Amino acid sequence: MSETPKRAQRAGHGADTIYWDPAKKSFVGAVSLGYAPNGKRRRPKVYGKTKTEVRQKIRDLKKEMQTGVKAPANYTVADAVNDWLERGLKGRDEKGTIGKNRSMAHKHLIPFIGKAKLKELSADDVDDWLDGRAEFLATRSLRDLLAVLRRSIAHAQRRDKAARNVALLVTAPEGRPGRPSKALNLEQAKAVLIAARPSRLYAYLVLSLLSGVRTEEARPLTWDHVFLETTDGIPPHVAVWRSVRKHGETKTRKSRRTIALPKQVVDVLEEHRRWQKQERASKGMEWSPAGRVFTTRSGEPLDAANVRRDFKAIVKKAGLEPEWTPRELRHSFVSLLSDHGIPLERIALLVGHSSQATTEAVYRKQLRPVITQGAEAMDDIFAEEKR
C-alpha cells in the first residue's frame, strides 16, 4: 500500500494516531499513554519519514514506558559521558581517576560519537568508532576508552535514560603497540642516583628505587610513618599506608604495608631530615614531625608534574635517554631484586600486590625464574655505590 503523504483522519483521544504534517514535512504519531499524576493525558509525539518508521517508534516508546525507562529523545552520548564524569565518580581522585577519564573522553570519545543520540546508538556505531581510534591508540587505551563508554551508559541506565547498553556487546580491537615498560639495570640505576645526589629529589629517588614504593605513595609520605631506628627488635621501616588518591587510600588493601628499609635508605633519609629541618628553620618555617617527607622549596606537597620534570633532568644528567619516567623506578626495583635471586612471592609482598600473579603479569619482563633466597638485597646490590 502506498504511503503517499496526505492529511489523515485523527482517531479518538484514547487511540494512537498517525498523520501527515505538511509544516514539518513528516509523518507524526500521537501515542496514547494514559494519564499523568496531575490528571493530564499523556500523549507524546514521534516523527518519521514513513508510517512504518513512525509505527516502530510508537512500539519502542511504549516498550520504554512499560520497562520504566524514559529515554529522552535528544539525550546524546556526550550528555551520558558528561553526566557520568560529573556524578558517577564521586569520591574518586580529581587529578587521578577523574582527570584521566575526562581527558580520554574529551580527546577520543566525545569528538567522534558524542553527537549521536544515545537511544539510537548501535553496536556497529561503537565498533566503527573504536576501529577508527585503533590507528592512534594502544590496545590498553582502547580498552580503557570502551570502559568509559560502558560505564557512562550504565550510569544513564540507572537513571532511566537508556534502555540498553550496546557498548557491552563490543570488544575493543587491537591498537598500536604501547610503549613497553622498562627497568634500569644496575649501572644505570647507580648513574641516576649519582646524578641526583645534589638534587632535593635525591632522597625521594633512593626510597623509590630501593624500596619499591609507588610514586603516589612516596609523595604523601609523612615523617610519623618513617621509623629510622631499631626499636624492640623491629628494624628501621616505613609504613606505606597512604597515597595521593582521593581520601588517601592506597591502591588496594594489600598495598597497605610496612617495609623494612635498607641501610642506605636509612642513611639518606636521616640526612634528608636534618637538611629539611635546617632549610625550614632558615626560612622561619615551623618544623612538624608529622609533616611531609618530600616537599617543594616553599614547603608545599610535591605533585606528579614536579617529580616528572626534575626526574627528567636527572636522567639526562646521568647520560640516559630522557624517556624514563618515575614509575619505572618501581619496575627497576623488581628487576634488580629478581636479578639478585629474590623469589617472586617475596617481591609481590614488597611491592604490595594482592598476589604474585599480579606481579608476574605487570612485571613479567623484569622477572627471572629464581629459587634462591636473598637477605638485605638492596644493601648488597648497591654495596659498591659511591655516594
Secondary structure as a PSIPRED ss2 file (coil, helix, strand):
# PSIPRED VFORMAT (PSIPRED V4.0)

   1 M C   1.000  0.000  0.000
   2 S C   1.000  0.000  0.000
   3 E C   1.000  0.000  0.000
   4 T C   1.000  0.000  0.000
   5 P C   1.000  0.000  0.000
   6 K C   1.000  0.000  0.000
   7 R C   1.000  0.000  0.000
   8 A C   1.000  0.000  0.000
   9 Q C   1.000  0.000  0.000
  10 R C   1.000  0.000  0.000
  11 A C   1.000  0.000  0.000
  12 G C   1.000  0.000  0.000
  13 H C   1.000  0.000  0.000
  14 G C   1.000  0.000  0.000
  15 A C   1.000  0.000  0.000
  16 D C   1.000  0.000  0.000
  17 T E   0.000  0.000  1.000
  18 I E   0.000  0.000  1.000
  19 Y E   0.000  0.000  1.000
  20 W E   0.000  0.000  1.000
  21 D E   0.000  0.000  1.000
  22 P C   1.000  0.000  0.000
  23 A C   1.000  0.000  0.000
  24 K C   1.000  0.000  0.000
  25 K C   1.000  0.000  0.000
  26 S E   0.000  0.000  1.000
  27 F E   0.000  0.000  1.000
  28 V E   0.000  0.000  1.000
  29 G E   0.000  0.000  1.000
  30 A E   0.000  0.000  1.000
  31 V C   1.000  0.000  0.000
  32 S C   1.000  0.000  0.000
  33 L C   1.000  0.000  0.000
  34 G C   1.000  0.000  0.000
  35 Y E   0.000  0.000  1.000
  36 A C   1.000  0.000  0.000
  37 P C   1.000  0.000  0.000
  38 N C   1.000  0.000  0.000
  39 G C   1.000  0.000  0.000
  40 K C   1.000  0.000  0.000
  41 R E   0.000  0.000  1.000
  42 R C   1.000  0.000  0.000
  43 R C   1.000  0.000  0.000
  44 P C   1.000  0.000  0.000
  45 K E   0.000  0.000  1.000
  46 V E   0.000  0.000  1.000
  47 Y E   0.000  0.000  1.000
  48 G E   0.000  0.000  1.000
  49 K C   1.000  0.000  0.000
  50 T C   1.000  0.000  0.000
  51 K H   0.000  1.000  0.000
  52 T H   0.000  1.000  0.000
  53 E H   0.000  1.000  0.000
  54 V H   0.000  1.000  0.000
  55 R H   0.000  1.000  0.000
  56 Q H   0.000  1.000  0.000
  57 K H   0.000  1.000  0.000
  58 I H   0.000  1.000  0.000
  59 R H   0.000  1.000  0.000
  60 D H   0.000  1.000  0.000
  61 L H   0.000  1.000  0.000
  62 K H   0.000  1.000  0.000
  63 K H   0.000  1.000  0.000
  64 E H   0.000  1.000  0.000
  65 M H   0.000  1.000  0.000
  66 Q H   0.000  1.000  0.000
  67 T H   0.000  1.000  0.000
  68 G C   1.000  0.000  0.000
  69 V C   1.000  0.000  0.000
  70 K C   1.000  0.000  0.000
  71 A C   1.000  0.000  0.000
  72 P C   1.000  0.000  0.000
  73 A C   1.000  0.000  0.000
  74 N C   1.000  0.000  0.000
  75 Y C   1.000  0.000  0.000
  76 T E   0.000  0.000  1.000
  77 V H   0.000  1.000  0.000
  78 A H   0.000  1.000  0.000
  79 D H   0.000  1.000  0.000
  80 A H   0.000  1.000  0.000
  81 V H   0.000  1.000  0.000
  82 N H   0.000  1.000  0.000
  83 D H   0.000  1.000  0.000
  84 W H   0.000  1.000  0.000
  85 L H   0.000  1.000  0.000
  86 E H   0.000  1.000  0.000
  87 R H   0.000  1.000  0.000
  88 G C   1.000  0.000  0.000
  89 L C   1.000  0.000  0.000
  90 K C   1.000  0.000  0.000
  91 G C   1.000  0.000  0.000
  92 R C   1.000  0.000  0.000
  93 D C   1.000  0.000  0.000
  94 E H   0.000  1.000  0.000
  95 K H   0.000  1.000  0.000
  96 G H   0.000  1.000  0.000
  97 T H   0.000  1.000  0.000
  98 I H   0.000  1.000  0.000
  99 G H   0.000  1.000  0.000
 100 K H   0.000  1.000  0.000
 101 N H   0.000  1.000  0.000
 102 R H   0.000  1.000  0.000
 103 S H   0.000  1.000  0.000
 104 M H   0.000  1.000  0.000
 105 A H   0.000  1.000  0.000
 106 H H   0.000  1.000  0.000
 107 K H   0.000  1.000  0.000
 108 H H   0.000  1.000  0.000
 109 L C   1.000  0.000  0.000
 110 I H   0.000  1.000  0.000
 111 P H   0.000  1.000  0.000
 112 F H   0.000  1.000  0.000
 113 I H   0.000  1.000  0.000
 114 G C   1.000  0.000  0.000
 115 K C   1.000  0.000  0.000
 116 A C   1.000  0.000  0.000
 117 K E   0.000  0.000  1.000
 118 L H   0.000  1.000  0.000
 119 K H   0.000  1.000  0.000
 120 E H   0.000  1.000  0.000
 121 L C   1.000  0.000  0.000
 122 S C   1.000  0.000  0.000
 123 A H   0.000  1.000  0.000
 124 D H   0.000  1.000  0.000
 125 D H   0.000  1.000  0.000
 126 V H   0.000  1.000  0.000
 127 D H   0.000  1.000  0.000
 128 D H   0.000  1.000  0.000
 129 W H   0.000  1.000  0.000
 130 L H   0.000  1.000  0.000
 131 D H   0.000  1.000  0.000
 132 G H   0.000  1.000  0.000
 133 R H   0.000  1.000  0.000
 134 A C   1.000  0.000  0.000
 135 E C   1.000  0.000  0.000
 136 F C   1.000  0.000  0.000
 137 L C   1.000  0.000  0.000
 138 A E   0.000  0.000  1.000
 139 T H   0.000  1.000  0.000
 140 R H   0.000  1.000  0.000
 141 S H   0.000  1.000  0.000
 142 L H   0.000  1.000  0.000
 143 R H   0.000  1.000  0.000
 144 D H   0.000  1.000  0.000
 145 L H   0.000  1.000  0.000
 146 L H   0.000  1.000  0.000
 147 A H   0.000  1.000  0.000
 148 V H   0.000  1.000  0.000
 149 L H   0.000  1.000  0.000
 150 R H   0.000  1.000  0.000
 151 R H   0.000  1.000  0.000
 152 S H   0.000  1.000  0.000
 153 I H   0.000  1.000  0.000
 154 A H   0.000  1.000  0.000
 155 H H   0.000  1.000  0.000
 156 A H   0.000  1.000  0.000
 157 Q H   0.000  1.000  0.000
 158 R H   0.000  1.000  0.000
 159 R C   1.000  0.000  0.000
 160 D C   1.000  0.000  0.000
 161 K C   1.000  0.000  0.000
 162 A C   1.000  0.000  0.000
 163 A C   1.000  0.000  0.000
 164 R C   1.000  0.000  0.000
 165 N C   1.000  0.000  0.000
 166 V H   0.000  1.000  0.000
 167 A H   0.000  1.000  0.000
 168 L H   0.000  1.000  0.000
 169 L H   0.000  1.000  0.000
 170 V C   1.000  0.000  0.000
 171 T C   1.000  0.000  0.000
 172 A C   1.000  0.000  0.000
 173 P C   1.000  0.000  0.000
 174 E C   1.000  0.000  0.000
 175 G C   1.000  0.000  0.000
 176 R E   0.000  0.000  1.000
 177 P C   1.000  0.000  0.000
 178 G C   1.000  0.000  0.000
 179 R C   1.000  0.000  0.000
 180 P C   1.000  0.000  0.000
 181 S C   1.000  0.000  0.000
 182 K C   1.000  0.000  0.000
 183 A C   1.000  0.000  0.000
 184 L C   1.000  0.000  0.000
 185 N C   1.000  0.000  0.000
 186 L H   0.000  1.000  0.000
 187 E H   0.000  1.000  0.000
 188 Q H   0.000  1.000  0.000
 189 A H   0.000  1.000  0.000
 190 K H   0.000  1.000  0.000
 191 A H   0.000  1.000  0.000
 192 V H   0.000  1.000  0.000
 193 L H   0.000  1.000  0.000
 194 I H   0.000  1.000  0.000
 195 A H   0.000  1.000  0.000
 196 A H   0.000  1.000  0.000
 197 R C   1.000  0.000  0.000
 198 P C   1.000  0.000  0.000
 199 S C   1.000  0.000  0.000
 200 R C   1.000  0.000  0.000
 201 L C   1.000  0.000  0.000
 202 Y H   0.000  1.000  0.000
 203 A H   0.000  1.000  0.000
 204 Y H   0.000  1.000  0.000
 205 L H   0.000  1.000  0.000
 206 V H   0.000  1.000  0.000
 207 L H   0.000  1.000  0.000
 208 S H   0.000  1.000  0.000
 209 L H   0.000  1.000  0.000
 210 L H   0.000  1.000  0.000
 211 S H   0.000  1.000  0.000
 212 G C   1.000  0.000  0.000
 213 V C   1.000  0.000  0.000
 214 R C   1.000  0.000  0.000
 215 T H   0.000  1.000  0.000
 216 E H   0.000  1.000  0.000
 217 E H   0.000  1.000  0.000
 218 A H   0.000  1.000  0.000
 219 R C   1.000  0.000  0.000
 220 P C   1.000  0.000  0.000
 221 L C   1.000  0.000  0.000
 222 T E   0.000  0.000  1.000
 223 W H   0.000  1.000  0.000
 224 D H   0.000  1.000  0.000
 225 H H   0.000  1.000  0.000
 226 V E   0.000  0.000  1.000
 227 F E   0.000  0.000  1.000
 228 L C   1.000  0.000  0.000
 229 E C   1.000  0.000  0.000
 230 T C   1.000  0.000  0.000
 231 T E   0.000  0.000  1.000
 232 D C   1.000  0.000  0.000
 233 G C   1.000  0.000  0.000
 234 I E   0.000  0.000  1.000
 235 P C   1.000  0.000  0.000
 236 P C   1.000  0.000  0.000
 237 H E   0.000  0.000  1.000
 238 V E   0.000  0.000  1.000
 239 A E   0.000  0.000  1.000
 240 V E   0.000  0.000  1.000
 241 W C   1.000  0.000  0.000
 242 R C   1.000  0.000  0.000
 243 S C   1.000  0.000  0.000
 244 V C   1.000  0.000  0.000
 245 R C   1.000  0.000  0.000
 246 K H   0.000  1.000  0.000
 247 H H   0.000  1.000  0.000
 248 G H   0.000  1.000  0.000
 249 E C   1.000  0.000  0.000
 250 T C   1.000  0.000  0.000
 251 K C   1.000  0.000  0.000
 252 T C   1.000  0.000  0.000
 253 R H   0.000  1.000  0.000
 254 K H   0.000  1.000  0.000
 255 S H   0.000  1.000  0.000
 256 R C   1.000  0.000  0.000
 257 R E   0.000  0.000  1.000
 258 T E   0.000  0.000  1.000
 259 I E   0.000  0.000  1.000
 260 A E   0.000  0.000  1.000
 261 L C   1.000  0.000  0.000
 262 P C   1.000  0.000  0.000
 263 K H   0.000  1.000  0.000
 264 Q H   0.000  1.000  0.000
 265 V H   0.000  1.000  0.000
 266 V H   0.000  1.000  0.000
 267 D H   0.000  1.000  0.000
 268 V H   0.000  1.000  0.000
 269 L H   0.000  1.000  0.000
 270 E H   0.000  1.000  0.000
 271 E H   0.000  1.000  0.000
 272 H H   0.000  1.000  0.000
 273 R H   0.000  1.000  0.000
 274 R H   0.000  1.000  0.000
 275 W H   0.000  1.000  0.000
 276 Q H   0.000  1.000  0.000
 277 K H   0.000  1.000  0.000
 278 Q H   0.000  1.000  0.000
 279 E H   0.000  1.000  0.000
 280 R H   0.000  1.000  0.000
 281 A H   0.000  1.000  0.000
 282 S H   0.000  1.000  0.000
 283 K C   1.000  0.000  0.000
 284 G C   1.000  0.000  0.000
 285 M C   1.000  0.000  0.000
 286 E C   1.000  0.000  0.000
 287 W C   1.000  0.000  0.000
 288 S C   1.000  0.000  0.000
 289 P C   1.000  0.000  0.000
 290 A C   1.000  0.000  0.000
 291 G C   1.000  0.000  0.000
 292 R E   0.000  0.000  1.000
 293 V C   1.000  0.000  0.000
 294 F C   1.000  0.000  0.000
 295 T E   0.000  0.000  1.000
 296 T C   1.000  0.000  0.000
 297 R C   1.000  0.000  0.000
 298 S C   1.000  0.000  0.000
 299 G C   1.000  0.000  0.000
 300 E C   1.000  0.000  0.000
 301 P E   0.000  0.000  1.000
 302 L C   1.000  0.000  0.000
 303 D C   1.000  0.000  0.000
 304 A H   0.000  1.000  0.000
 305 A H   0.000  1.000  0.000
 306 N H   0.000  1.000  0.000
 307 V H   0.000  1.000  0.000
 308 R H   0.000  1.000  0.000
 309 R H   0.000  1.000  0.000
 310 D H   0.000  1.000  0.000
 311 F H   0.000  1.000  0.000
 312 K H   0.000  1.000  0.000
 313 A H   0.000  1.000  0.000
 314 I H   0.000  1.000  0.000
 315 V H   0.000  1.000  0.000
 316 K H   0.000  1.000  0.000
 317 K H   0.000  1.000  0.000
 318 A C   1.000  0.000  0.000
 319 G C   1.000  0.000  0.000
 320 L C   1.000  0.000  0.000
 321 E C   1.000  0.000  0.000
 322 P C   1.000  0.000  0.000
 323 E C   1.000  0.000  0.000
 324 W C   1.000  0.000  0.000
 325 T C   1.000  0.000  0.000
 326 P C   1.000  0.000  0.000
 327 R C   1.000  0.000  0.000
 328 E H   0.000  1.000  0.000
 329 L H   0.000  1.000  0.000
 330 R H   0.000  1.000  0.000
 331 H H   0.000  1.000  0.000
 332 S H   0.000  1.000  0.000
 333 F H   0.000  1.000  0.000
 334 V H   0.000  1.000  0.000
 335 S H   0.000  1.000  0.000
 336 L H   0.000  1.000  0.000
 337 L H   0.000  1.000  0.000
 338 S H   0.000  1.000  0.000
 339 D H   0.000  1.000  0.000
 340 H C   1.000  0.000  0.000
 341 G C   1.000  0.000  0.000
 342 I C   1.000  0.000  0.000
 343 P C   1.000  0.000  0.000
 344 L H   0.000  1.000  0.000
 345 E H   0.000  1.000  0.000
 346 R H   0.000  1.000  0.000
 347 I H   0.000  1.000  0.000
 348 A H   0.000  1.000  0.000
 349 L H   0.000  1.000  0.000
 350 L H   0.000  1.000  0.000
 351 V H   0.000  1.000  0.000
 352 G C   1.000  0.000  0.000
 353 H C   1.000  0.000  0.000
 354 S C   1.000  0.000  0.000
 355 S C   1.000  0.000  0.000
 356 Q H   0.000  1.000  0.000
 357 A H   0.000  1.000  0.000
 358 T H   0.000  1.000  0.000
 359 T H   0.000  1.000  0.000
 360 E H   0.000  1.000  0.000
 361 A H   0.000  1.000  0.000
 362 V H   0.000  1.000  0.000
 363 Y C   1.000  0.000  0.000
 364 R C   1.000  0.000  0.000
 365 K C   1.000  0.000  0.000
 366 Q C   1.000  0.000  0.000
 367 L C   1.000  0.000  0.000
 368 R C   1.000  0.000  0.000
 369 P C   1.000  0.000  0.000
 370 V C   1.000  0.000  0.000
 371 I C   1.000  0.000  0.000
 372 T C   1.000  0.000  0.000
 373 Q C   1.000  0.000  0.000
 374 G C   1.000  0.000  0.000
 375 A C   1.000  0.000  0.000
 376 E C   1.000  0.000  0.000
 377 A H   0.000  1.000  0.000
 378 M H   0.000  1.000  0.000
 379 D H   0.000  1.000  0.000
 380 D H   0.000  1.000  0.000
 381 I H   0.000  1.000  0.000
 382 F C   1.000  0.000  0.000
 383 A C   1.000  0.000  0.000
 384 E C   1.000  0.000  0.000
 385 E C   1.000  0.000  0.000
 386 K C   1.000  0.000  0.000
 387 R C   1.000  0.000  0.000
